Amino acid sequence: MEFSVKSGIAEKQRSACIVIGVFEPRRLSAVGEQLDKISEGYLSNLLRRGDLEGKSGQVLLLHHVPNILSERVLLVGCGKERELDERQYKQIITRTINTLNETGSMEAVCFLPELHVKGRDTYWKVRMAVESTHDSLYQFNQLKSKKGETRRPLRKLVFNVPTRRELGIGEKAIEHGLAIANGKKVCRDVANMPPNICNPAYLAEQASELAKQYDSINTKLIGEAEMEKLGMGSYLAVGRGSENESIMSLIEYKGSHDEQAPIVLVGKGLTFDTGGISLKPGAAMDEMKYDMGGAASVLGTMHALAELNLPINVVGVLAGCENMPDGRAYRPGDVLTTMSGQTVEVLNTDAEGRLVLCDALTYVERYNPEAVIDVATLTGACVIALGHHATGLMSTHNPLAHDLLNASEHSGDRAWRLPVWDDYQEQLESPFADMANIGGRPAGSITAACFLSRFTRKYNWAHLDIAGTAWQSGKNKGSTGRPVPLLTQYLIERAETQNNN
């Protein structure tokens, strides 16, 4: 898919299709009014007849409009002009792309970024249009014997911006949008892979491929023998019941000088989670292949980062593991010794992600990081708290939490902060070990974060619980690619801040 920006007059556009907005009630946008004059009232006459009301998501495709150079004109309903917000804008773009792709318009000039979206500038509108386009066209058909391909798919999209001054802004938006869209695709492709293909070794292969692709990246792999030497008893226990070896993949991106402390992203990579001895119910257990959504999002973010060539140092950790019931599997009642030396009483083997992450979080101390962000499909409790709209954000460092929330707002990849007050820590008390691995049903997401916080005292840390946002169920089941946009936006902003200091 090819994107570009230009600043041109609507009537001079010669394309397979030109896209313009229509507001309620039956009112053309400014660009639409220009085309209406040239077409001698053709468009406004159609609207007066009631062919299009202008409600959000309505579309009307016109052929051979009088005096218009383009073959087609696509009128897109945008709702009430004063109420056009970011959510509606992205929905309008999605509807537009789906229509163009179905109608054989292989290229189009789109004037929708000229619409006024509350609180958003040209950069945001163009970037979101790029990301929404890729999201709309995404398909996972690698494993299908017959790939139902579109006969004449959309291949080229030109975004028109109001003035020539904004061309540079638009080009930057396309660059950022494409990198994030490609990162999301990597995340979605890996997460959607079935668990008989995507195991810890597969994650390690993807990390190694990234190092071959970019000179700025080195990859290290840590298998079970080395984990044993490092004392990662908690991580090893979780994978003990699986035929597939646990592998932790380290992706080191160097975009700045050696003295600059890296930001570390740690992704939970449970390539399948049966729950272990505390076996999950059978319904929808197939979706537990998405329990490596955190690792997939870190991999996707590292792709986007390398593509953007940001002047920043980042380490991505894919904590690959598989949780299976077996004669060697760990049990409820076991007491594990973590890499930090702290001990954990296992009350539930289905609270395994935190047992893998705690050793990974101890391991990354050696990088003397500026900040560490772990990303995990950690708790069903987060879905109950926030649904499928917002990622749960928990942090012991207010400035880091603030930066992540800003990035979530800017990227449209929303997060919401939950507390990790010390009051919750007592729920993790154990009579037999330093702590238990669960704290009961109340505040399950928070107590999971409290558990992790005990292994992060040597650096600034934040935790993203993506259990509700990493994938969707039902008819459109599949990975969402979140939170790649949030993480990439955060890194873009950190790179700008560090370079300005």
N, C-alpha and C positions, 0 to 999 in steps of 0.2 A: 504494500500500500504506500503510495507516494503522496506526500503533503507539501504544500507551499503556501506562501502568503503573497498577496498583492493588494494594491490600493487602486481600484479602477472604477469607472463609471458603469453602472448596471447595464445601460442600454448598449454598451460597446462589447459586452461579454459574448464571445462565440464559444459555446461549449455544448456538450451533450445535454446538460441540464443546469439551470440556475435556480438556487434555493432562496426563497424569501419568506418572511414571517407575516402572519395575519393575526391581529389581536381581536378579542371580543369587544363589542359586537360587530363583526364584519368590517373591520377597519385595517387597511393595509399599513404596513410599516413604512418608514420614510423611503426606503429603497423600492418597496412595492408601489408607492405613489409615483415615483419617477417612471417605473415601467408602465404604469397605468396610463400616464400621459402619452407615452410613445405608442402604446397599443390603442390609443384613442378611446379609452374607457372600457376596454374589453374586460379587464380584471374586475373593476368595480361593478360592472354590469352582472358578472357572474355572482359576485357576493350579494348584490341586491336581490338576485333571484333565489338566494338561500342555498347555493351550492356548497358554501363553507361558512360556518358560524364564527370560526376562530378559536374554538375551545382547544385547550392544550392537548396536543397529540393528534388532532385531526389533520388529514393530508388530502390534497387535491392535485393530481398530476395533469398538466395541460400540455397538449402538443400543438406546435405551429401557431403560437400566439402572434397576432398581426404585428409586423414591424420589429419583432424581437429576433436577434441573430441566433440565439440558442435554440436547439431543437425542442427542448422541453422547459417548462417552468413548473417547479414544485412549490405549491403554497402549503405552508406548515402552520397549523394553529398554535398560538403561543399563550392563549388564555388572556387574562386582563393585564394590560401593560404594566400597571403599577404594582402588580402582585408577582411579577416574574422573578423567581428566586433561583438559587443554584440547583436545587433538586429538580425543579421543573425544567430548567435549561438543559440539564443532562438528559432528562427524559425526552425532550424535544429532539435533541441531537440523535439519540438512539432510534427514535421513530423515523427520523429523516434517513439515517443510514440504512435501516432495514428496508425502507421503501425504495431507495435508490438501488440497492443491491438486488431487489426483486424485479425491477423494471428494465434492467439491461442498460442503465446509464453507467457506462464504464468510467466516466469522469464527470465532475460537477464543480461549479463555482458556488460557494456557500456564503451568504451574507448574514447568517445568524449571529456570528461574533460581533456584529454591529449593534445588536439589541442591547438595551440597558438591563443589566442584571444587578439587583440590589447589592451594593458593597463589593462588586467585582470589576476588575479592570480587563483590558484587552488581553494581557498575558494570561490571565486565569481562563478567560473564555476560549481562547485558542487552544490552550493546553488541555482543558477539559474536553474540548471537542475531539482532539486527537485521542485521548485516553478512552472516551466513550465510544469512538468509532472502532477502536481495536477490541473493546469489550463486546460490542455488538456483533462483530464479525468472527469472534473466537469460536473455534470448534475443536473438540478432541475426538478425532476419528482415526488416530494412528493404528488402532487395533481392529478396525472394521475391515471386512473383506471387500465391501462395496462402499466407497466414499462418495456420498451424494453431493457432488460439487456443483456450484452455481454456474450456469452456462456462460453468462456474461457478467462476471462480478465487478463491483466497483473497484477501480484500480488507482484513481487519482482524484484528490480532493484539494481544491484551492480555497483558502479562506480569505475573504475580503475584509480589510481593516479600513477604518474611516479615513485615515490620513497617511501620507508617505512617512511621516515621522514615526509611525508605529510599526513600520515594516521590520525594523531590528528587533523590537519587542516580540512581534509575532514569530520571527524566526527562532528566537531563543525559546519561546513557548513550545514550538514544534520540537526542537531538540530535546527539551526536558520531557515533554509529553511522550515522545517516541521511546526514550530510554526507560521511562517508568512503565509504559505499555509493554515493552519487550521484557522488562523484569517481571511484570505480572504474568506474562505468557509463560516464562520459564517456571515461575511458581505454580501456575495452574497445571501445566503439563506434567510436572513432577508429582504434584499432589494427586492428580487424577489417575496416575499410573496404578494398576492393581498391585496388591502387596506381594503377589508371586513374582513380580518383576522388580518393583521398588522396595528393596530391602536396604539395610545399612551399607552394604557394598555398592549398591546402585547409587546411593547418595554420594558415596566417596568417589565414584566414577564421574559424577556430574561436577564435583568440586575440582577433580583433576583436569577435566576437560576445560574448565574455566581458566586454569593456569596455562594451558596450551594456547588458549585464545588471546590472552592479554599478558604482555610483559610486566605489567605492574602488579601481577598476582603470583604468589607462591602458595602451594598447598602442601600440608603435612597431614598424614593419617596416623591415628593412634588406635591400635587394635587391642585385643584383650590381654595379650602378654605384657604390653607396656602399661596398660591400666593396672594390672596386678602389681607391677613394680612401683607405680605411683601411689598405690594404696586406695584406688577408687572402688572401694568395696560396695558402695551403694549402687553405683552405675552398673557394676558387674552383676550384682544380685538380680537386677531386673531382667537382664538378658539371658540369665542362666538356663531358663527353660526353653530357649529357642535353638533351632538348628543353625540359624543365621548369626554369625559373629557380630558382636557390638563393635562399631567403629565410630570414633569421633573424628570428624573432618575439620581441619583448621584452614581457613582461606585468608591469607594475609595480603591485604592491598596496601601498597605504599605509594601514596600520591604526594607526600610532603617529605620534609627532611627527617632524618633519623631521630632527632631530639623530641619531635612532637609526639606526645602520648596518644596512643590510638583510642578510638571508640570501638568497643567490642559488642558485637551482636551475637547472642547465644540462642539458637533455635532448637526447641524440643523436636526430636526426630524419631518418634515411635512409629515405625513404618507399619506396624499393626499392633493394636492393643486389644487383646481378648479380655483383659482384666486379670489374667493370670489365675491363680487358685480362687480368688474372689471373682469368679467368672461373671461376665456381663450377661444380661438377657439377650436372647437370640435376635429379637426384632431390631432391624437397622444396624446390626453389628458390622455389616459390610462397610458402613461409613467410618469405621475405626481405622481404615486406611488413611483417613485424613488427620490422624493423630500426629502426623509429621508435618502438619501445616506450618508450624513455627520454623522448622528447618527449611522447608520449601520457600517460605517468605524471605528468610535470610539469604538463601541462594539467589533468589530473584533480585533482592536488593543489591547484592554484590555484583550481579550482572549490570544493573542500571548504573551503579557507581563507576564500574570500569568503563562503561560506554560513555559516560559523561566526563571521565578522566578528572574527577574532582581532586583538588589539591589538599588532601586530607589522608590520614592513616586510619585504616579500619581493619578489624579482624572479624571475620564471620565464622561462627562455630556451628557445625551441624552435629548435634548429639544423637547419632544414629543408634537405634536399639529396637528390639522386638520383644513384646511381653506375651509369653505363651505359657499355658499350663503343661507341666511335664514332671517326670519323676525327680528332675533336678531343680525345678522351679522354687523360687523363694516362697515362704509361707507367712500367713498371719501369725504373729507371735515371735517371728525372727527378730533379732537385734543386729543391726548392721553398723559397721564402722565406716564412716565417710572419710574422704580424702583429708578433710579438715581435722580429723581426729574425734569429732563429735559423733555420738552414737544415736541411732534412731530405732525405736520399736515400731515394727510394721503391724499396723492394725488392719490394713486393707491393701491387698496387692494391686488393686485398681487405682490407687493413688501413687502411681509409679513415676509419672513425669517429673515430679519434684525430686524423686530419689536419683534420677539421672541428672537433672539440672544442677542439683546441689554440688555434685562432684565437678561438673563442667564449670560452675561458677567459682569454685575453689581453684581449679586449674588456671583460669585466666588471670589470676592475681599476678602471675609472672610477667604479664605485659605492662604492669603499672599503668593501667588504663585511665584515660580522662573520665570515661563513664562506661558502664556496662548496662545493656538493655537485653533482657531475656524475653523471648517471644514463644508463647506456648498455648496450645489447645488444652488448658490445664483443668478447668472445672466446669461441670454442668451447672453449678451454682451461678456462674457468670451469665449463662443464658437466661436463667430465671431472673436475675437482677436487671440485666440490660437488654434482653432479647437478642435479635440478630442485627441490630442497627449500629451499636457502639461496642468498641473494644474496651475491656476493663483495663484501666491504668492504675498501677499502685507503685509508689516510690517513697524512699526515705530521704530524698533530696529534692527540695521544692524547686530550685532553678531548673533541674533536669525535667521534672514533671511539667513545669510551665512551658519549656521549650517543646516538649512532645505534644502538649495540648495545642500550642500554636501551630505546629506542623500538621496536626490532625485537622484543624479548622481550614488551614490554607489549602491542604490537599483534598479536602472533602472526604477523607478517610477517617471518620470520626472516632474519638476515644472519650471516655468519661472517667474522671478520677474517683477512686474509692480509697478510704483511709486504711492505714496500716498502723494504727495506734497500738501501743504496748498493752493496752487493756485486753486485746485479743490473744496475746501470746500465751496466756495461762491456759487457753483451751488445748494447747499442744503438750501440756505436762504429761509425763509418763513416770510410773513408779519404778520402771526397770531400765530406762535409758535417759539420755539427755533430753529427748523429745519423742513424741509420737509422730507418725507421718500423716495423721489426720486430726482434725479438731472438732469433729462432730458436724451435724447438719447446719447449725446456725453460722451465718457469715462464712460459708465454705470457701469462697473465692479469696476472702481476706485472710483467713487462717492459712491457706496455701501460700499466699504471698508472705505472710509472717514467717512461715517455715523457711522459705527461700532467703528472707532477709537475714537469717542467722548465719548465712554463708557469704554475705556481701559487705561485711563491716569495714573492709580495707579500701573501698572505692565508692564512688557515687553510682547508685543503682536504681533502675526502674524495671518494672515487670509489666508486660502486656499479655493479658489473658484474651486469646482470640477464639475461644471455644464457640462463641456465637457468631463470629464474623468470617472465619476461615473458609467455610463452605456453606452451600445451601442444599437442602434436601428436596424431595418431591420430584415433580416432573422435570424441572431444570436442575437436577442434582449435579453438583460439581464445585470445584474450588473457585473461590472469588478472586484470588490473587492478593487479598488483604493480609497484612498491612504494608505491602510493598510501597504504595504511594506515601503513606505516613512516614515510614523509615527513610525513604529516599529524600523526601522533603526536609526532614530533620537534618540529614547529612548535607544537603545543599546549603541550608541555613548555617550549619556549623562551619562549613568550609568558607563561606562568605565572612563570618564573624572572625575566624582565625586569621584570614588574610588581611582583614582590616585592622587587626591589632598589631 
